[in-house]
Amino acid sequence: MKRLMVLLYMVGVVLFATQAYSADKEAISKNVDAVVAAINGGKGAASFAPDAYTPYAFIMEAEGKLIVHPTLAGKDLKVEGMPIYEAVKAATPQGGWVKYE
């Protein structure tokens, strides 16, 4: 569970568009903190609606399977977006911002 939380945090700081990177880091951080707090409080990761947060945060298993995502839930991020997967896996528990297109 701790590994999922770390990955969730990392995923939250990964951004889905260059515009989002410059637009709203604070909103993204707030969304990720809310998701982490809910999971730490007992909410199941799979119970989040993919559009529950704007900008959205996705949740994935350590191996790359996306649990919550607006369009790729159930798919493997290593297959669908290896550069994003590698960026997320390289992040630290403290998080970090990753910019990509």
N, C-alpha and C positions, 0 to 999 in steps of 0.2 A: 504494500500500500504506500509506503514511504517513497518507493521508486516511482510509482504512478504520480504521486504528488509533485515530486521533483520534475518529472517529465511534463506534467500539466503546467507547472510554472514556466518551464522552458518554452513550451508550445505557446503559452500566452504572450510571451515577449517576441515571438517570431511573428512577423507581420505579413499579411497577404497581398499587399500592394504598396508600391513606393509612396503613393499619396497617403496611405494610412500611417506610414512611418513618420512623415512630417506632420501629419494632421493632429494626432491625438494620443500620445504616449500615456498621458494621465488616465484617459478613459480605458485604455487597454489594460493598464496596470490594475485599475479598480475592478474591471471585469474578472481578471485572473484571480485577484485576491478574494473576490466573492465566491468564485467557483471552488477555490481551494478551501475556504472556510466552510462552505456547504459540505464538501466531501469529508473534511475533517470532522464535521458534525454528524456524519453518518449517511449523508445522501449518496446514493449509488451514482457512479460516473455516467453510466448509460442512461440515467433518468433525466439528464439535461436536454432540453430542446436545442437543436442546432442554431436556432435563431433567437435564443433567449437573451443574448447580449449583442449590443452594437457598439463598436466593432466586435465581431464574434471571436471567441476563443475556441480552439478545437482541443479535444482530449484524445490521446492515443496511448496504447500500451507500449511498454518499453521496446518491444520487438518491431513496432511500427504500424500495427493495426489501428486504424482510426476508430475510436469508440463513438465520438461525437464530432460531426462535421456537417455543414450545410449540404454538401454534394457528394462527399466521399466516405461517409460512414460505412464501416465494414470492410473498407479497402485498405491495402497496405501502402503506407506513405513511401516506403522504399521503392515500390513499383511506380506509384503515381507521381512522386516528386522527390527523387533521391537527394537533390541538393538541399531541399528543405529538411529532410530527415537527417542528413549529415550535420546541418547547422544546429538542429535541435539537440542531437546527440552530443555535439561538441560543447554545448553550453554548460555552465556550472550551476550548482544549487542556488547560487546567488542570482542567477539569471543573467540576462544581457540582451541587448537589442541586435537583431540581425536584419540587414537590409538586402533585399534581393528582388529580382523581377521574374 
